[in-house]
Amino acid sequence: MRVLVTGAAGFIGMHACQRLLERGHEVFGIDNLNAYYDPALKRARLEQLRPFPGFAFEKLDIAAAPALATVFEPQRFDAVLHLAAQAGVRYSLENPMAYVNSNLAGFLNILEGCRKVKMAHLCYASSSSVYGANTELPFREEHRVDSPVSLYAVTKRANELMAHSYAELFGLASTGLRFFTVYGPWGRPDMALFLFTRAILEGQPIRVFNGGDMLRDFTYIDDIVDAVTALVEKPHPGAQGGSTARLFNIGHGSPVNLMDFVHAVENALGRKARIELAPMQPGDVQATYASTEKLRAEIGYAPATSIEVGVERFVAWYRSYYAGSDGFTA
């Protein structure tokens, strides 16, 4: 297969590209390498992909419609894996237009590109944040998702509705991926595991929100890309006259208390954390918990990585990546 991957320099993007390449597919990656967090980390991720002969990359912003249009050509790609987006719940309170430009206008540009070349399959990143204030656990794909608590969540739900409309209007086969708290090596610096690890190594306190009374369905990156790759590779049922727009939760299916997560980080580092308890942040929810029954029925999905193993792997990567850097404390 020839796959277009947007957000190829991102955390999930890099790992998804790597897995597709390892499985013999050709990957054309695009990313705008923006400065939401250190672009050096994004460039370092790309360096992990460049040795693969089937990988090509172009720096490109999906919000730039004319430039993106040049990427889409008839018969060029067999599928699109759309992972590019402005990430982060809290940042959406500070810079909402970044989400409008990337997550709404950018996604529309992707849909238009797929429509014009009659793309066989669009896989795109949604988020567990679409469940918002829903308190019925575990979250199931058929639950109502009309109570978002952040602009980020609004844009991700909008993506699902936009994809559904293109399925109805133009027969564009799409698969939405509702990711649940992804973590692992090469992860984002704004995520809890990265922040906790850095602070503990530097002897700084960590902030634990809602007094630690939070549950997260932490999902290790390898389990995520297992599901993503299987869905990209499997023919979409819309090609055989089935539903052309579908949604899947991609989570571990076993939520972890935030304080247990902190203890796993402490154990992996061999150091105790200095903890500062803080109130719930605007845009956050108390619990996330994925039902993965639908995904299991579709591809036999069975995430296997425990929090202890996943955190240890992240810490090993972090120590290796930052070894010798200024301010690093081993």
Residue pairs with C-beta under 8 A, 6 or more apart in sequence:
1 20
1 25
1 26
1 78
1 79
1 232
1 233
2 25
2 26
2 27
2 28
2 76
2 77
2 78
3 20
3 25
3 26
3 27
3 28
3 77
3 78
3 79
3 80
3 81
3 232
4 28
4 29
4 30
4 71
4 76
4 77
4 79
4 80
4 81
5 13
5 16
5 17
5 20
5 27
5 28
5 29
5 30
5 80
5 81
5 83
6 13
6 29
6 30
6 31
6 62
6 80
6 81
6 82
6 83
6 84
6 110
7 13
7 30
7 31
7 82
7 83
7 84
7 85
7 125
8 14
8 17
8 27
8 29
8 30
8 31
8 46
8 49
8 57
8 83
9 29
9 31
9 33
9 42
9 43
9 45
9 46
10 31
10 42
10 45
10 83
10 84
10 87
10 188
11 45
11 182
11 184
11 186
11 187
11 188
11 221
12 83
12 125
12 179
12 182
12 221
12 224
12 225
12 228
13 29
13 31
13 45
13 83
13 84
14 45
14 46
14 48
14 49
14 186
15 184
15 186
15 221
15 222
15 224
15 225
16 81
16 83
16 225
16 228
16 229
17 27
17 29
17 49
17 55
18 48
18 49
18 52
18 225
19 225
19 226
19 228
19 229
20 27
20 81
20 229
20 232
21 27
21 49
21 52
21 54
21 55
23 229
23 233
24 54
25 54
26 54
26 55
27 49
27 52
27 54
27 55
27 56
28 56
28 57
28 58
28 71
28 77
29 46
29 49
29 55
29 56
29 57
29 58
30 57
30 58
30 59
30 60
30 62
30 68
30 71
30 84
31 42
31 46
31 57
31 59
31 60
31 84
32 59
32 60
32 61
32 62
32 84
33 39
33 42
33 43
33 59
34 61
36 86
36 87
36 88
36 91
36 98
36 190
37 188
37 189
37 190
38 189
41 186
41 189
44 321
45 186
46 57
48 186
49 55
49 57
50 57
58 71
60 67
60 68
60 71
61 67
61 68
61 106
62 68
62 84
62 102
62 106
62 107
62 109
62 110
63 101
63 102
63 105
63 106
63 109
64 109
65 105
65 109
65 112
68 109
68 110
68 113
69 109
69 112
69 113
69 116
71 113
72 113
72 114
72 116
72 117
72 119
73 117
74 117
74 118
75 117
76 117
77 117
77 119
78 120
78 121
79 119
79 120
79 121
79 122
79 123
79 232
80 110
80 113
80 114
80 119
80 121
80 122
80 123
80 124
81 123
81 124
81 228
81 232
82 107
82 110
82 122
82 123
82 124
82 125
83 124
83 125
84 102
84 106
85 102
85 103
85 106
85 107
85 125
85 155
85 156
86 92
86 98
86 99
86 101
86 102
86 103
86 152
86 155
87 152
87 188
87 190
88 152
88 190
89 129
89 150
89 152
89 153
89 283
89 284
90 281
90 282
90 283
91 98
91 152
91 190
92 98
92 99
92 150
92 151
92 152
92 283
93 150
93 151
93 282
93 283
96 151
99 151
99 152
99 155
100 155
103 152
103 155
103 156
103 158
103 159
104 155
104 158
104 159
107 124
107 158
107 159
107 162
108 162
110 122
110 124
111 122
111 162
111 163
111 166
111 172
113 119
114 122
114 166
114 172
115 166
115 170
115 172
119 172
119 173
120 173
120 236
120 239
121 173
121 174
121 175
121 232
121 235
121 236
121 239
122 163
122 172
122 173
122 174
122 175
123 174
123 175
123 177
123 228
123 231
123 232
124 159
124 163
124 174
124 175
124 176
124 177
125 156
125 177
125 179
126 156
126 157
126 159
126 160
126 176
126 177
126 178
126 179
126 247
127 152
127 153
127 156
127 178
127 179
128 139
128 178
128 179
128 180
128 181
128 217
128 249
128 251
128 288
128 290
129 148
129 149
129 150
129 152
129 153
129 156
129 285
130 145
130 148
130 153
130 156
130 157
130 160
130 178
131 139
131 143
131 145
131 285
131 288
132 145
132 146
132 147
132 148
132 149
132 153
132 285
133 147
133 148
133 149
133 285
134 143
134 144
134 145
134 147
135 287
136 143
137 287
137 289
138 253
138 289
138 290
138 291
139 249
139 288
139 289
139 290
139 291
140 249
140 291
140 293
140 294
141 178
141 247
141 248
141 249
141 291
141 294
145 157
148 154
148 157
149 283
149 284
149 285
150 282
150 283
152 283
153 283
159 176
160 176
160 247
163 172
163 174
163 176
163 245
164 174
164 245
166 172
166 174
166 245
167 173
167 174
167 238
167 243
167 244
167 245
168 244
168 245
171 238
171 244
172 244
173 236
173 237
173 238
173 239
173 244
173 245
174 244
174 245
174 246
175 231
175 236
175 246
175 247
175 248
176 245
176 246
176 247
176 248
177 227
177 228
177 231
177 248
177 250
178 247
178 248
178 249
178 250
178 251
178 290
179 219
179 224
179 250
179 251
180 216
180 217
180 218
180 219
180 249
180 250
180 251
180 252
180 288
180 290
181 216
181 217
181 218
181 219
181 251
181 288
182 219
182 220
182 221
182 224
183 191
183 192
183 193
183 218
183 219
183 220
183 221
183 310
183 311
183 314
184 220
184 221
184 222
184 310
184 313
184 314
185 221
185 313
185 314
185 316
185 317
185 318
186 221
186 317
187 193
187 194
187 221
187 314
188 194
189 195
189 198
192 216
192 258
192 261
193 261
193 265
193 311
193 314
194 318
195 206
196 206
196 262
196 265
196 273
197 265
197 269
197 314
197 315
197 318
198 204
198 318
199 205
199 206
199 273
200 206
200 265
200 266
200 269
200 271
200 272
200 273
200 274
201 269
201 271
201 328
201 329
201 330
202 327
202 329
203 274
203 329
204 274
205 273
205 274
205 275
205 276
206 262
206 273
206 274
206 275
206 276
207 276
207 278
208 258
208 259
208 262
208 275
208 276
208 277
208 278
209 258
209 278
209 279
209 280
209 281
209 284
210 258
210 278
210 279
210 280
210 284
210 286
211 277
211 278
211 279
212 257
212 258
212 259
212 262
212 275
212 277
213 258
213 286
214 257
214 258
214 284
214 286
214 287
215 255
215 256
215 257
215 258
215 286
215 287
215 288
215 289
216 255
216 256
216 258
216 261
216 287
216 288
217 251
217 252
217 253
217 254
217 255
217 256
217 288
217 289
217 290
218 252
218 255
218 256
218 261
218 307
218 310
219 250
219 251
219 252
219 290
219 303
220 252
220 303
220 305
220 309
220 310
220 313
222 305
223 252
223 303
223 304
223 305
224 250
226 301
226 303
227 248
227 250
227 295
227 299
227 301
228 250
230 299
230 301
231 248
231 298
231 299
234 298
234 299
236 242
236 244
237 243
237 246
238 244
238 245
248 294
248 295
248 298
249 290
249 291
249 292
249 294
249 295
250 290
250 292
250 295
250 301
251 288
251 289
251 290
251 292
251 303
252 290
252 292
252 303
252 305
253 289
253 290
253 291
253 292
253 303
255 287
255 288
255 289
256 307
260 307
261 307
261 311
262 273
262 275
264 307
264 308
264 311
265 273
265 311
265 315
266 272
266 273
267 308
267 311
268 308
268 311
268 312
268 314
268 315
269 315
280 286
292 301
292 303
295 301
296 302
319 330
322 328
323 330
